Amino acid sequence: MAGASPSFAAVAGVVSLLALAGCGSDEERPAKRPPHVVFVLVDGLRADRVGWYGGGAGLTPFLDGLAGSSSIFWHAYTPGDTTVPVLASLFTSRFPSQHGVDSLTARLERRQPTLAQALREAGYATAFFSAHPLLNARLGLGRGFELGRVYYEVRKQRVTRLGTDALAWLDRTRAARPEAPVFLFLHLMDVHEPWGLHPALATVLERRGEAPEQLGKLAELAARDLRFAAMSSEEAELARVLYDAEVAGLDGALRNLFEELDARGILSDAIVVVTSDHGTELLDHGGRGYGHALWDELIRVPLLVKRPGQLARSDVDEVVSLVDLAPTLLAAAGLPVPPAFQGRSRVDALRGRSWLRRLAEPGPHGTAYSERAVQGGARQHARAVIHRSGKLIESSDGAHEFYDLASDPAERRPDGLGPRDTFPTRGELERLRAELARGGIATAVDRR
């Protein structure tokens, strides 16, 4: 990984059975303090813009290098469609309809335990840095964090500013409490609208083979407050270029931040998480932004988890939900999981122990559930359940659409019948209907 310090460089191409099985790695470290946790949430990042998911534009060379020594979850789904409900789900390991945070202004009740509380009670130093201007202390999302910093002074604050402040907090904390493990949560808005003329734009245009004259058109578009769905086809394509430039810029800034973290000795003994709260529709189904539907470009999110000492890449072909992250992190740190958490620990998947199951029955396993926080309107998506390669979407009027994501990943055939014409069977479809009827609780009960 170019630019990273040697102790953090990904060891590309090293694949051994011991590494995949999790042997000889973090399990055999001598007993010491729990691992640090560095959690990076990139608001609005689509999975298909990240290189390891097939993003062909070369936008994320740093993250792709990091993936070479991490566990990559190929079928990770967010439990909601907007930021605040999803943050509440990440911290409580519960779904929006369970924790009650169903809008950008809803408050998380104090009686619900959070990931940060559990880590702080175990001796962690905890800090939260968010560039989301709508977050505030009244929402209750900062409970358990010793420091919670939200940047209100500008419409969009970037990772460079957040990273500088986070490193300063880290330096102060380690000077005062050198033996304490740290939980650093960064909520980044770099790829979220508004999209401006990022310095990475010229590189993106060059990679796409675009003429430099496009910069003038992009500058004009960036200065306008257009509804994406009302743009011309040319304007829509230009807006995608603006988005891609933001992704490329974020990747470079993350490289710099991780080099600083590595120089401080944090990353060698840290669990690193990189994910997103939701995607962004770029007219894939005729819509713009997020919060209006449950298509895969909106609820399937990138998920990378790197455990201490991991050297080789591990591909996790299970369907998982972001509500699984909190119990997974606690279990990996050797801490108890609160009974109220609905998610399931994925520590075994992180250590490569799900490979035997894949040999016995190839293809994705597991179930994920997602719901729109603010529902209403005829035929608007309300809930969705993904089980293996099947996806069932329920609209607000009770109508259902089924998609076979294996044969129809773009979700164009609502009957789900592709070239195989064999999926779903009646039993599999009824299983999806039952999972949807039980809501998110089903994902904690049975994810086989």
N, C-alpha and C positions, 0 to 999 in steps of 0.2 A: 504494500500500500504506500504509494509515493507520498512523501511528506510526513508520514507518521514516524514517531521515534521508535528505535529498534525493539524496545521492550513491549511495544503494543502492535507491532507489525503483524498483519495476518499471514499465516503460513499457507500460502495458496498451494493447492494440489496435494496436501498431506491428508490422506484418508486411510485410516487403519481401523480394524475391527475393534481394538481396545478403545479408541477414541469414540467410535460410534456407540459402543456399549456403555460408555461413561466410566470405564475402568481406568485406573491409573491417573485420574484427574482430580477434580475438586473433592471427591469422596475420601481420598487418601491423604488430604492435607492434615497436618497435626491440628489438634483442637486449639482454637484461638478465637478471637472476637468474630462475631458474625460478619458476613461480607458487607461492604458498602453497596448502596443501591443508587444507580444513576438512571433516572427515568426521563426520557425525552418524548414528549407528546407534540407532534407537528399537526396543528389544526388545518384540516382541509386537504391533507396529502392523499392523493389517489394511489392505490397500490400499483397500477399499471405505469406509473411514472418512475418507479424504482427499478433499477436495473435487474435485480435478481428475480423479479416477477416478469421479466421479458420486455421491460421498457427499452426500446432499441435506440433511443436518442442519446444515450451516454450521459444522462443528466446527473447521475449520482455515483461517480467513481469512488468517493470516500465510503459511502454506505455500502457499496458493492464489495469493497475491500474488507470492511468490517464483517460483512456477511460470510466471508471466507472462513471465519473462526467463530461462528455463532449458530444458534438454532433458528431456522427460518420456518415460520408457520405459513403454509401455503393457503390455508382456508380460514383466516381469522376474520371475525365479524364483530362490528360494534353493536352494542345493545340498543342504541337509540340513534336519532337523526340530527340532534343539535347538541351544542357543546356542553352547556351546563348540566342537562340530564345525564350525558355520558360521563362527565367528570364525577358526578355523584355515584354513578354505577362503578366506575373504576375504583373509587375510594371505599365503597361499601360492599362491593361484590353482590349487588342487587340490581334488579331491572327497574326502569323508571316507574312502571306501574306498582312496584313494590316499595321503593323508597320515597315516592311521592313528588320528586322534583321533575315536573312535567313542563317547565317553561324556562326561559332565560332569567326569570325573576323569582322563581320558587325557591323556598328555603329548605335545606336539609335539616330534619329534626335532630335534636341533640341526643336522643336516645339511641340513634343508630351508630354502631361502632364503625370506625374508619381504619384504613390501612395505616395512615400516619399516626393515629393514636396507638395502635398496636406496636409500631416500631419505636415510638417515643417512650412508651412504657417499658420497652426492652432495653433502653439506654441509648437509642439512636439520637443523633443530632439531626433535626429535620428542617428543611427549608423548601419553600414553594415560590417560584418566580413565574409570573404569567404576563404575557403581552396582550391578553384579552381585556379590552377596556370596559366590558360590562360586568366583570367579576367584582364583587365587593365582600367585605367581611360579613354583611348581613345574610349572605347566602349559606353560610355555615360550611363551606367547602374547605376552609383553612383550618378546621379543627384537627389538632394533633401536630400542626406545624409550629415550631418555635418562631420561625420567621415566615411571613407571607407577604410577598411584594407583588403588586399589580401596577402596571404602567398606564396611567390615564392621560398623560400630558400630550400625547400625539395619537393620531388615529391608528398607526401601525408601528410598533416598536420591534426591532429585529433582534436576532439571536446574539449579535455582537454586543449590544447593550446588556441584555440579560446575562450573557456569559461573563462579562466583566464583573457585574455585581455578584453573580454566583461564586466566582472565584475569590472575590474579596471576602465574602461570607465564609467560604471554605477555609481560607487562610486564617481568619480570626478564630473560627471554631476549633481548628486543629491546634492552634497555639494554646488555646484555653483548655481543650479537652483532647489531648493527643491520642488517647486510647479509644475514644468513642467512634463507633461506625457512623457513617453519614447516610442520610436519605435525601437526595437532591432531586427535586421534581421541576422540570422545565417545560412550560407550556408555551410553544412558539407559534407565532402568527405570520411567519415570513411568506408562506405560500397562499395565505388567505387574501381575499379581496380587501382593499383595492390593489390592482396590479399596475405597477408603474414601469418606468424604463430602467430596469435593473442593469447594472454594469455587465452582468453575464449575458445580456441579450445578444450582443454581437457574436459571441461564441456559439450561442444556440442557433442563430441565423446561419452561421457558417456551416454548422453540422447538418442543418436541414437543406443546405444548398440554396438558401434564399438570397436574393439580391440585396445589397446594402441599402438600396432605395426604400426597402420596406420599413426602415427605421422611421422615416417621415410619417408613413401611414400609422405605424404603431404609436408614435408620439401623439398623433391626433386622436387615436382611439383611447389611449390611456388618459387623456384629458377630458373625455366625455363620460357622462353618467348614463350609459346605455343599458337597457334591458337585454340580456344576452339572447333571449328567445326572439327579440325583435331585430337582431342584427342580420345583415346580409350574410350570405355564405362566406364571402371574402372577409368580412369583419369578424365572423366567428372563428375562422382559421387564425386570424391575427391575434385574437384574444387567447387562443390556445398557446400561441408562441409566447405571449406575455406570461402566462402561467408557467410554462416550461422554464422560462428564464428565472422565475422566482425559485423553482425547485433546484435548478443548477446553482443559484446563488446560496441557497440554504445549505446545500451539500458542502460547498467550499468553506462556509462559516463553521459548520459542524466539525470539519477537519481541524480547523484552528483551535476550536474549543477543546476537542478531545486531546490534542497535543498538549495543551496546558494542563488538563486533568491528569494525563499520563506523567507529565513532568513532576507533578505533585505526589506521584505514587498511589493514586486512587484507583486507576483502572486495573492494575494487576490483581487486585483483590476486590473486584466489584462485579455485581450483577448489573448488566447494562440492558435497558429496554428502549427500543425505538418503535413507536407506533403512531397512529393517528386516531382522532376521535370520530372522524367521518371523512368521506371523500368529497369530491366536487363534480357535479355533472357539467359537462361541456357540450351540451346539446346531444348527448348520446341517445337519449330518448325524447328529445325535443325540449328539455328543460335546462335550467341554468342554476348553478349554485348547489344548495343543499336544503334539507328540511321540508321537502315536498314529495318525496318518494322513497322507495326501499329497493331500488335497483342496485346491482352489485357495485357499480361505480361509486355508489354513495355509502354502502354499508360494509363492503369487503375492504379491509384496511391492511396496510403493511404491518407486519409484526416480526421483529427481530429481538431475540433474547440471547445475550452472551453471558455465560457463567464463568466464574473465576477459573483460570487455568485452561480454559477451552482453547484448543489449537486447530481443530478441524471443523468444517461445516457439517451441520446435521439438518436434514430436511424433514420437517414434521408434516405428514400428509393427513392430519386429522382436522376435522371441522371444530373450531374452538371459538369461544366468545371472550371478549375483553373482560367480562366479569370473572374470568379464571385467573387474571393476573394477580390480584391481591392475595388469594390463597396460595398461588404458586410462589410468590416472593416470600411470604411468611414461612412456608414449608422449606424453601431453599435456605432460609436463614435459621432454620431449626426452631421456629417459634410456633406456638399454637395458633390455630385459625379460629376466629370467633364463630360460634354456632350460627349466628345470623347470616353469615356469608353464604350466598347461593352458588358461587362458582366452585369449580373443582380444581385442585392442584394438578398442574401439568409437569411436576418435577420429573416424573419418569420419562416423559417425552423429551424434556431438556437433556436428559442423560442417555438418550438413544434407546431406551428400553421398549419402545413401541415397534421396533423393526420386526420382531418375531410375528406380531399380529399382521403386519403388512405382508409378510411372506405367506401367511396362511390365507389371507383374503386381501388381495391388492385393492387399491383405491382408497379414497378418503373415508374415514369413520367419524362418528360423532354428530352432534347436533348443536346448532346455534339459533338464537332467537333475537329478533329485533323489532322495535316498535316505534312509531312516530309519536313524539311527545304531544304535539298539538294536532289533534285529529278533527276531521270534519270535511264537508264537501262531498258531493256525489262522486263515487268511484275513485276517491283518493286512497292511496295505500294507507293502511292502518297498522298491520302487523305482518311479519314474515318469519318463516321457520325454514332452516336449511338442515337437511339430514342427508349425510353422504353427498351425492351429487344432485339430489332433488331439492327444489325450492318451491315453497307454496306461499303465495302472497294473498292476504285477505284485505279487501278494500273496506272503506267505511260503511258501505251499503251491504256488506256481507258477501259480495262476489269474490270468487277465488280464481287465481291464475297459477298454473303449475309450469315450472321450467326445469328441464334437464340440463344442468350446467355443464355436464360432460360433453354433450353433443351440441349444446346451444349456449355457450358462455356469454354471448351478447344479449341473451334474453329477448329473442325475436319471435319465438314460437310458443305462445301461452299454453298450448296443449301439451307441451313437453315431448312431443313425438318427433324424434330425429331419425337419422338413417337406420338406427337399430330397431326402432318401433317396438321395443320390449320393456321400456321403463316409462312410467312406473307400473308395477303390478298393482292390482286392487289392494292387496295387503299393505304395500309400501305407501300408497296414497292415503289409506286410512290411518296409517301410523303418523303421517305428516299432519293430517287433520286433528288427530288426538293431541299431538305435541302443541299445535297452535292453540287448541282449546285450553290447554293447561298453562299456556304462556311460558314465561321464562323459567318457572319452577321446574319444568320438565327437563331443562338442560342440566339441572343439578341432580335429578333423580336417575336419569338413564341416558347416557350419551353414547351408547354402543352403536 
